[in-house]
Amino acid sequence: MVWKDGNLIEVLQNGGIVVMPTDTIYGIVGRAEDRNVVEKIYEIRKRTPEKPCIVLIGNTEELDKFSIKLSDEQKAKLQKFWYEENRPISVVLDCLEEKFAYLHRGTNSLAFRLPASQELRDLLLKTGPLIAPSANLEKFPASENIEDARKYFGDQVDLYVDGGLITSKASRVIKLHKDGTESILRE
């Protein structure tokens, strides 16, 4: 699949910005742990500054990088959402650390998604967690192919990875509370 490209890993590890297929739609992605990359994606995408992005992770242990402390109830729900559901689910969890304000944008929470694709998870374990907003300008339609994305971003992106036509929809978004209850934010 497209995620096996060694150049893709190198570009992301070195602070580059990439448009690539995610497990749902095309995303404009970069390392979530690199504040400069995150800010550049917001600028390129013209994203509302107060709106946090979804973070793709390679395994649940990567939540530790963001000081996420899960209750037993949350752990059980994450197991269900990420390993048993047949649909991509992004889960919003509390993130109270001020050092991650550049990611949570003052909301004190972050949305994480563990992709079903093992190849994509393997990529994420090599690059580190990636922010992955959809590959479009704010309030415009999501890119369904690389040509759409190039029209939006031109040479502001370091690498375009062509995954063909993608017409699937964005992930379901669920807020997961400490007691294991949930609120659906996007169906």
C-alpha positions as CSV (number, residue, x, y, z in Angstrom):
1,M,0.0,0.0,0.0
2,V,1.0,3.6,-0.2
3,W,2.2,3.8,3.4
4,K,5.3,1.7,2.7
5,D,7.1,4.5,0.8
6,G,10.4,5.1,2.6
7,N,10.5,8.7,1.4
8,L,7.1,9.3,3.2
9,I,8.6,8.2,6.5
10,E,11.7,10.4,6.0
11,V,9.7,13.5,5.1
12,L,7.5,13.1,8.2
13,Q,10.3,12.3,10.5
14,N,12.1,15.5,9.3
15,G,9.2,17.8,10.0
16,G,7.6,17.7,6.6
17,I,4.0,18.1,5.7
18,V,2.3,15.4,3.6
19,V,-1.0,14.9,1.9
20,M,-1.8,11.2,2.0
21,P,-4.7,8.8,2.4
22,T,-5.5,8.0,6.0
23,D,-7.8,5.2,7.1
24,T,-10.8,7.4,6.2
25,I,-10.1,10.2,3.7
26,Y,-7.1,12.2,2.4
27,G,-5.4,14.1,5.2
28,I,-2.8,16.8,5.4
29,V,-0.6,15.3,8.0
30,G,2.5,16.1,10.1
31,R,4.1,15.1,13.4
32,A,1.8,15.9,16.3
33,E,4.8,16.3,18.6
34,D,6.3,19.1,16.5
35,R,4.6,22.4,17.4
36,N,6.0,24.2,14.3
37,V,4.6,21.5,12.0
38,V,1.2,21.7,13.7
39,E,1.1,25.5,13.3
40,K,2.2,25.3,9.7
41,I,-0.7,22.9,8.9
42,Y,-3.1,25.3,10.6
43,E,-1.8,28.1,8.4
44,I,-1.7,26.1,5.1
45,R,-5.2,24.7,5.7
46,K,-6.6,28.0,7.0
47,R,-8.0,26.0,9.9
48,T,-10.0,27.8,12.6
49,P,-7.3,28.3,15.3
50,E,-9.5,27.2,18.2
51,K,-10.4,23.9,16.6
52,P,-8.2,20.9,17.5
53,C,-7.2,18.2,15.0
54,I,-7.5,14.5,15.2
55,V,-4.3,12.7,16.1
56,L,-3.5,9.3,14.5
57,I,-1.6,6.9,16.7
58,G,0.1,3.5,16.1
59,N,-1.0,1.9,19.3
60,T,-2.7,2.7,22.6
61,E,0.7,3.1,24.4
62,E,1.2,6.3,22.3
63,L,-1.5,8.0,24.4
64,D,1.2,8.2,27.1
65,K,3.1,10.7,25.0
66,F,0.2,13.1,25.6
67,S,0.0,12.5,29.3
68,I,-3.4,10.7,28.8
69,K,-4.4,8.8,31.9
70,L,-7.2,6.3,31.2
71,S,-9.6,4.9,33.7
72,D,-10.4,1.1,33.5
73,E,-13.8,2.0,32.0
74,Q,-12.1,4.1,29.3
75,K,-9.6,1.3,28.5
76,A,-12.5,-1.1,28.0
77,K,-14.3,1.3,25.7
78,L,-11.2,2.0,23.7
79,Q,-10.8,-1.8,23.2
80,K,-14.3,-2.0,21.8
81,F,-14.1,1.2,19.7
82,W,-10.7,0.5,18.1
83,Y,-10.5,-3.3,17.9
84,E,-14.1,-4.5,17.6
85,E,-16.1,-1.8,15.7
86,N,-16.3,-2.0,11.9
87,R,-16.0,1.8,11.4
88,P,-13.2,4.3,12.1
89,I,-13.8,6.0,15.4
90,S,-12.0,9.0,16.8
91,V,-12.2,9.3,20.6
92,V,-11.9,12.6,22.4
93,L,-10.1,12.3,25.7
94,D,-9.2,14.8,28.4
95,C,-5.7,16.3,27.9
96,L,-5.1,18.8,30.7
97,E,-1.3,19.4,30.2
98,E,-0.6,23.0,29.2
99,K,2.4,21.9,27.1
100,F,-0.1,20.4,24.7
101,A,-2.2,23.6,24.3
102,Y,-0.8,24.0,20.8
103,L,-2.7,20.7,20.0
104,H,-5.8,21.0,22.2
105,R,-6.2,24.7,21.4
106,G,-7.6,25.5,24.8
107,T,-10.2,22.7,24.8
108,N,-8.2,20.6,27.2
109,S,-9.1,17.5,25.2
110,L,-7.7,15.7,22.1
111,A,-9.2,13.3,19.6
112,F,-7.3,10.2,18.9
113,R,-7.8,7.5,16.3
114,L,-6.1,4.1,16.0
115,P,-6.5,3.1,12.4
116,A,-7.7,-0.4,11.5
117,S,-4.9,-0.8,8.9
118,Q,-1.9,-2.5,10.3
119,E,0.3,-0.9,7.5
120,L,-0.8,2.6,8.6
121,R,-0.3,1.8,12.3
122,D,3.2,0.5,11.4
123,L,3.9,3.8,9.6
124,L,2.7,5.8,12.7
125,L,5.0,3.8,15.0
126,K,7.9,4.9,12.8
127,T,6.9,8.5,12.4
128,G,5.2,9.2,15.7
129,P,1.6,10.4,16.1
130,L,0.4,12.5,13.2
131,I,-2.2,15.2,13.2
132,A,-4.5,14.5,10.3
133,P,-7.2,17.1,9.4
134,S,-8.9,16.5,6.1
135,A,-6.9,17.7,3.0
136,N,-8.9,20.8,2.2
137,L,-9.2,24.4,3.1
138,E,-11.5,25.2,5.9
139,K,-15.2,25.1,4.8
140,F,-14.3,23.6,1.4
141,P,-15.0,20.0,0.3
142,A,-12.6,17.3,1.3
143,S,-10.1,16.2,-1.4
144,E,-11.2,13.0,-3.1
145,N,-7.9,12.7,-5.0
146,I,-4.4,14.1,-5.2
147,E,-5.4,16.6,-7.9
148,D,-8.0,18.2,-5.6
149,A,-5.4,18.5,-2.8
150,R,-2.9,20.1,-5.2
151,K,-5.4,22.7,-6.1
152,Y,-5.8,23.6,-2.4
153,F,-2.2,23.5,-1.3
154,G,0.1,23.6,-4.3
155,D,3.8,23.6,-3.3
156,Q,3.1,24.4,0.4
157,V,3.1,20.6,1.0
158,D,6.4,18.6,1.0
159,L,5.0,15.4,-0.4
160,Y,1.8,14.1,-2.0
161,V,1.0,10.4,-1.7
162,D,-1.5,9.2,-4.3
163,G,-4.0,6.7,-3.0
164,G,-6.4,7.0,-6.0
165,L,-10.0,8.1,-5.6
166,I,-11.2,8.2,-2.0
167,T,-14.9,8.9,-1.3
168,S,-15.4,7.4,2.1
169,K,-16.5,9.7,5.0
170,A,-14.7,11.0,8.0
171,S,-14.6,9.1,11.2
172,R,-17.2,9.0,13.9
173,V,-16.2,11.2,16.8
174,I,-17.0,10.2,20.4
175,K,-16.2,12.0,23.6
176,L,-15.2,9.3,26.2
177,H,-15.7,10.4,29.8
178,K,-13.7,9.1,32.7
179,D,-16.6,6.9,34.0
180,G,-16.8,5.2,30.6
181,T,-19.9,7.0,29.4
182,E,-19.8,8.5,25.9
183,S,-21.2,11.4,24.0
184,I,-21.4,11.2,20.2
185,L,-20.0,14.4,18.7
186,R,-20.1,13.4,15.0
187,E,-22.0,10.4,13.6
